[in-house]
Amino acid sequence: MDGFPGVSKGVMREVAGGVTLAVRAQPGAKKTAIVGLFGEGDAAQLKIAVQAPPAEGKANLALIAFVGETFGVARNKVGLVSGELSRNKVFMIRGVGLAQAEAVIAAWRL
């Protein structure tokens, strides 16, 4: 993602059928929102504060809904690839190209 200083290839990767998004979840926040970046280089993650508590999968469901809304896709197009019980998560967003995902991140960074 050469055009976006501070956002590395670790945050998003193009894969067959869509992109993956590396996320650092911050459950129990006052509101659900993108709050910044966590880490650097290939280990970088998009830090998302999520209002839902980290119990019974509520935070994961809230993150899936938020990621879908943010990237303009239905919830069923967003899947949790890894990190079900961790703050470090990887989501697969189907039907979104890398250029579209980069544009979403660029708009957030303005």
C-alpha positions in Angstrom: 0.0 0.0 0.0 2.6 2.4 -1.2 0.3 5.4 -1.3 -0.7 5.5 2.3 2.1 6.4 4.8 1.9 4.4 8.0 -0.3 1.7 6.5 1.7 -1.3 5.5 0.9 -4.5 3.6 0.4 -6.2 6.9 -2.9 -4.6 7.4 -4.5 -5.7 4.2 -3.6 -8.4 1.7 -5.3 -9.3 -1.6 -6.4 -13.0 -1.7 -8.6 -15.0 -4.1 -12.1 -13.6 -3.8 -11.3 -10.5 -1.7 -8.9 -9.1 0.9 -7.8 -10.0 4.4 -7.8 -7.4 7.1 -5.5 -7.7 10.2 -7.3 -6.2 13.2 -6.3 -5.5 16.8 -9.6 -5.5 18.7 -10.2 -3.3 21.8 -13.5 -4.7 23.3 -15.6 -2.8 25.9 -15.0 0.6 24.4 -17.5 3.5 24.6 -18.2 3.2 20.8 -17.2 1.1 17.9 -14.7 2.9 15.7 -11.3 2.7 13.9 -8.9 4.2 16.4 -5.5 3.9 14.7 -2.8 1.4 13.8 -1.1 -1.1 16.0 2.4 -2.3 15.2 4.6 -1.8 12.2 5.6 -3.4 9.0 4.1 -6.8 8.1 2.8 -7.2 11.6 0.7 -4.0 11.5 -3.0 -4.2 12.3 -5.9 -1.8 12.1 -6.9 -1.0 15.7 -10.7 -1.1 16.1 -12.4 -0.2 19.4 -15.6 -2.2 19.8 -18.4 -1.4 22.2 -19.5 -5.1 22.7 -17.9 -7.0 25.5 -15.5 -9.9 24.8 -17.9 -12.5 26.0 -19.8 -15.2 24.1 -18.6 -14.0 20.8 -20.4 -10.6 21.1 -17.3 -8.6 20.2 -16.6 -10.8 17.2 -20.1 -10.4 15.9 -19.9 -6.6 16.4 -16.6 -6.5 14.6 -18.0 -8.5 11.6 -20.9 -6.0 11.4 -18.6 -3.0 11.7 -16.2 -4.3 9.1 -19.0 -5.1 6.7 -20.5 -1.6 7.1 -17.2 0.1 6.8 -16.2 -1.7 3.6 -19.8 -1.6 2.1 -20.5 -5.3 2.1 -23.1 -7.5 3.8 -22.2 -9.2 7.0 -22.2 -12.6 5.3 -19.3 -11.4 3.1 -17.1 -10.9 6.2 -15.6 -13.9 7.9 -13.3 -14.3 10.9 -10.3 -16.3 9.6 -8.3 -16.4 12.8 -8.3 -14.9 16.3 -11.6 -16.0 17.6 -10.4 -15.8 21.3 -7.7 -13.2 20.8 -7.5 -9.5 20.3 -5.4 -10.2 17.2 -7.8 -11.1 14.4 -7.8 -11.6 10.7 -11.0 -11.0 8.7 -11.7 -12.1 5.1 -13.8 -9.6 3.2 -15.2 -11.2 0.1 -16.1 -9.2 -3.0 -13.8 -6.3 -2.2 -10.6 -5.6 -4.2 -7.4 -4.2 -2.7 -7.9 -0.8 -4.4 -11.4 -0.5 -2.9 -10.1 -1.5 0.6 -7.2 0.9 0.3 -9.6 3.7 -0.6 -11.6 3.0 2.6 -8.5 3.2 4.7 -7.3 6.3 2.9 -10.7 8.0 3.6 -10.4 7.1 7.3 -6.9 8.6 7.5 -8.0 12.0 6.1 
